[in-house]
């Protein structure tokens, strides 16, 4: 079934070339003047060192305060083998962006003033047609700032920061924010679903920019079909330890050598214990209380092999149905669950769940998915097929949706336990009523 996102945005012209240049020149002196806006910047030295290996395998995504709408900050880290000067030269030449970003058209420079550039571009795909005026400033040898002057996507800004890697090459950080609630009607509708939707749109754009840059510097083609014989792997322990609360997330996209998306993972902090996680994930009959998009759930069988269950996925971007097999295991305090598709639209799909203790009363909830483009309808799928870097953003967004819903369920359970405890001033006899409200 086609996605409701198939509404195509009508192309419209914003400014004449002279007016665009003037607007860009003004914006160059006032980057990030759109309020409210978070402070952009790269992770500290210790965090970059801890995440270096993940960044080299594809990209790391850090989301700060995902429910804060335009104040949410998204940072993408990736590693390229090219020297820092070459990376900076590619980012500082917006007129060449169309050479390696497949969705861009009509990229042109409107004005130059020293280290500042005003430019415009036209982005085209099956579900969007966007005009944007932007400005770029080369701050120093390793930092470049970009500001959106006017766009169908709404206002926003990005900061590129480059770091020489001790083992060779360059570690690239792209931190950004965006406010699609002030953009075109379609993006306003998506943003109206909540602050997390805004953060995921920003993450998708940041991954598009970062992974397109990686592809350009590796001089590789745009591969689409990923290998499906690679076992799903969770985020490593040192990455999970960086998760603080359910308002932030850490994730990673793993790429094959040809640039195709192998998997996407996200990890979100939640209240509770691994036993609380297991109580929810081990009982498919209760899944609809966690994920609203799962409909008509029924358990088909229980055996030593696992629990087989049937469900429908009814979401705005995907609709499917079929049976999956749930298997559970626990090793050294880490609880793991796997969903393996066995029939219908689910056949061949895999998903992995992990939970590990962070601190007393807190756990990290992690969801790992493969490239899930085959689930979505046309024309969204044609858009994702056209630009593999967008597939990375879509997969990461799905992993966040899965993990965040379970983390929020665990947070609600913990809050109810606190509210209904005798120490909180509620009598034991009233606990049942309080828990249902």
N, C-alpha and C positions, 0 to 999 in steps of 0.2 A: 504494500500500500504506500502511495506517495506520502512524503512528509508534509505536514502543514507549512514547513519552511519553504515550500516551493514557490511562495509568492516572490516574484522577482522585483527587485527595486528598480524604479525608473531612473535612468541616467539624467543628471541635470548639471548644468554648468554653473559654477559659483562666481568666479571673478574673471575679469580680463587679465591678460598676462601682466600688464603694468600694475594693476591694482593688487594682484597676487604678490608681486615682488615687493610692493610697499608694505603690505600686511605682514609678509614674512620678515622683512627688515625690522619692523617694530617688535615682532615676537622674539627675534633673536636676542634683544636686550632684556627680555622679561620671560625667560623660560619658566614654566611651572607657576605662572601667575594665576591660573585658573584655580579657584578654591572650591572645596578643600582638596588638597593633594598631599600624599605622603612624601616623606623625604626619601629620595632614591639613592641607592648606593649598593656596592657589592658586599657580600659576606666577608667577615674578618678572615685573617690569615689561617687561623686554626680550622675554621669551618671549610674554607676552600681546600685545605690539605686533606681533611677528612672525606671530602666529596670528590676529590680529584679523579679517582678510578671510575666512579659512576659517570662523571662528566665525560670521560674519555670514551666510555662505551656508548654514549648517545647524548643525553642531556639530563641535568638535574633541575627540578622545579621546586622553588621555595615560595609558598604563599603566606603572606603575613595578613592576619585579620581578614579572613575571607568574607565575613559577613558585613564588612564596612563599606560595601559599594565602591564608590570612586576612591575611597581612602585605602582600599586594599592594594598592597604592593606585591607584585610578582617578580621574582628573579629567576632567570634561567642561566645555568652554567653549562658550558660545553668546552671541549678541548679540541684544538686543531694542531696539526704538525707544522703549520706555516709560522714563520717568524713574526714577531709583534708588528714590525713596520709594514709587512704585507697585509696583515689583517686590518690595521688602521687605514691603509690606503683604500681597501675595498669598501669599508664602512663610510669613509669620507667622500666617496664619489657617488652620490645618489643618482646621477644621470645614467649609471651603469646597473642599477638595481634590476632593471627589466631583463638583463642578461641571465640572471640566475633565480629570479622569483617569477614563476610561471604565471601567476595571476595578475601581474602588473602590466599595464599598457600606458603608452604616451607619457613616459617619465621625462620631465623636462626641468631645467634649472631656470628660474625666473630672475634671480639676483645673486651676486656674490659681493661680499665686503670683507676682505681679509680672510679670517678663518671661518666666516659665517656664510651659509648658503641657504637661499630660499628656493624650494622646489615644489613641484606638484606631480601627482600621478593618478592614474585611473586604474582601479583594480576590478577585474571582471571574472566572474565565475557564474555557474548556472543559477545560483540563488542570491547573488548580490552583484551590484554594479555601483561602485563607489568612487567618488571624486574626493581627493584630499589635497589640501595645501599644507605644507610642513616647512620647518626650518631646522637647520643643522649647524652646530657649532663645534669645532675642534678645540676643546679646552686646553689640552696639552698632549704630550706624546702618547698617553695611554687612556685618555678619556674623551668621549664624544657625546654631546647632548643633542637630543632630538625633541622637538615640540610640534604637536599638531595644532596648526593655526585654525583650520576649518575642515570638517570632514563629516560624511554621513555616519561615521562610526562615533562621532562625538569627540570632545576634547581629550587630550592625553599627552603623555610625555614618556621618554625613555632615556636611559643613561647607559652607554656602553663603556665598560672598563676592561682593560686588557692587562694581563699579568704574564710575565715570562715564566714558563714552567721549568723547574730545575732539571727535569729530565728531557727538556727540549720541547719546542713548540710554544703555543700560547693558550692560556686559560682565558676564556671569554665570558664576561658577565654582562647580561642585559637585564636591567631592572626597569620596571615600567608600571604605569597606572593608566586607567582609562575610564571614561564615563559614557557608556553607550546610552544611558537614559537621556542624554542630551543630543542624541544623533537621530538617524532616520527612524520612521515609525516602526519598522520591523525590529530594529535593535532595541528600541524603547520597550517593545512587548517582551522581549527576552529578558531585559534588565528588570522588568517589573516583577519577575519571579523571585527576586531577592538578591541580597548582596553577593551571595555565593555565585549566582549566575553571572554577575558582572566580573567577578574575579576569574571565572573560568573562561570568559570571552577574552579577558586580558592575557591569560595564560596561553590561549590558542594563538593569539597574535604574536606574543613573545616567542613561542616555539616556532612559528612560521619564520620569523626574522632570523632567529638563531640557527635553526637547522638549514635554512636556505644558505646562510653564510657558510656553514660547515660544508655543504654540498659544493659551493663555489670554490672553496679553498682546497677541497679534496679532488676537485675537477672530476666528479663522478656524475653519472646519470641519475635521473629521478626514478628510482626503482619503486614498484608498487607491491608486487606479490612477495610477502614475507615467508621465511621458512617456518613451518609449523611443527617441526620435529624437535625443537629446542625446549627442554623442560622449563616450566615457569619457575622463576626464582623470586623470593621476597627481597625487600630492601635489606641490606646488611645491618647488623646490630648497631654499628656506629652511626648509621644514618637515622635509624629509628630513635636513637637517644636524643636527637635534635628536636623531636616533636615536643611541643609544650602543652598545647590545649587543643580543643576541638575548633578553635577559631583560626588555627593555622594548619598548614599541611606541608609535608615534604614528599616529593615524588621523583620518579625517574622514568625516562623513556629509553629503552634499549634498542639500538639499531643493528641490523645486519651489516656486514662489510659493504654491501651494495646500497646501503641507505634505507632499506625497507624497515618498517617498524616490527620488531620482534615481540615486545610486550611493553606495557605501561603499568607502573605501580604508584600507589599513593598511601601515605601513612598519616593517621590523625590521632591525636591523644584523646582519651576518654576516661571517665571515672569508672572505677570498678576493678575487678580482677579477671584473670584469664578464665576462671570458672564461670563468671558472669557472661563472658564472651561465648563460652562453650554452650551454655544453656540456651542461648538464642540461635547460634549457628547450627547446632545439632538437631534442631526441631523444625523442619520445613513447614509443618502445619501452621507455624506462627510467623512465617516470613512476611506476610502481608501487613503485620503490625510494625514492621521495620521499613519495608520498601513498598510504597504505595503503588508503584508501577507494576508490581507482581499481582496478577489477578487469577481467580479460579484455581487456587492451589489445591492439590490433593496428593496425598502420599499413596503411591502405587504398591510399594512393597518395602519390607525391612528384612535384611539378611545380614549374614556375617560380612558380606562384601560391602554393604553400606545401605543407605536409604535412597530409594528411587522415588522421585516426585515429578509431577507434571505441573506446569504453570504457563500463564500467558504473560508476556511483557507488553504493556500498553503505555508507551511514552510518546512524547511529542515528536521524537526523531526516530523512533524504532518501534516496530510491532512484530512480535514473533511468538511462537508457542512450541512446546515440546517437552520431553522428559530429560531430567538430569539425574546423575548419580552422585550423592553426597558421601564422601569418605572423610574420616577424622583420624588424626593422630596427635600425639603429644610427645615432645622430646626436649629434655632439659628445661622445662618450664615454659616452652614455646608451644602454643596450641596452633594446629594447622588443619584447615578444612579445604577440600577440593570439590568443585562442581564440574562434572564431566558430562557433556551433552551426549545423549544416547539415541534420541529420536526427534523427528520433526525438524523445525528450524534450529533447534539446539544441537543437533548432531555435529560433532567436530569442534564445538566451542568448549573452551576451558576457562576456568576462573579459580584463583587461589586466594585463600584467606589465612592470615597469620595474626596472632596476638601475643604480645610479650609484655612483661611488667616493666614499667618505667620507674616508678617510685611507689611507696605505700599508698594504696588506694587509686593508682593510675596505671593505665595500660596503653600501649600503642596498638591501634587497629589498622591493619594493612590489607589492601585489596590489590590483586594483580590480575590484569586482563591481557588478552592478545589484541591484535588489530581487529576491531569489531565492525569494520565497514560493511561486511556482508549482511549485517542485520538491518541497515537503514534503507529507506526507500529512495527512489529516484525523485527529484534531481540532486538531493543532498549527496547521494553516493557518487554521482558523476563529478561533483565539485571536489570531493575528497580524493577520487581517483586522479583527478587532474593535478593535484598538488599534494604529494606524499607528506610534506611537512605539516599540512593541515590534518592529515590522518593521525599524526603524533599528538596534536592538540585534542582531537576528538577522543582518542583512546585514553589520554590522561584525564580528560574531563569525566569520562565514564568511571574510571577507577576512583575518582574523588567522590562522585555521586554515590557509588556503592559504599565506600568506607565511611563517608560522612553520615549517611543515614544510620548505620549501625552504631557509630560513635555517639550520635545524638540520642539514640534509644537508650544506650547505657548511661548517658548523662541524666536522662529523665528518670531512669530507675533509681539512680543514686540520690537524686533530689527527692524523690518520693520516699525513699527509705529514711532520709534525714527528717523530712516533714512529719512522718508518721511515728518516729521513735519517741518513747516516753520522755527522753531528755530534751526533746524539742518542744515539750509542752502539750503534746497530743496524747490523750489517753489511749492505752492499747485497744480498748473496745471500739475506738473511733477510727482505727487505722484502715479498716476496709473501705469506709466511706471516703477518707482522704485520698487513698490510692486511686480511686476511680474518678476523681475530679480532675 
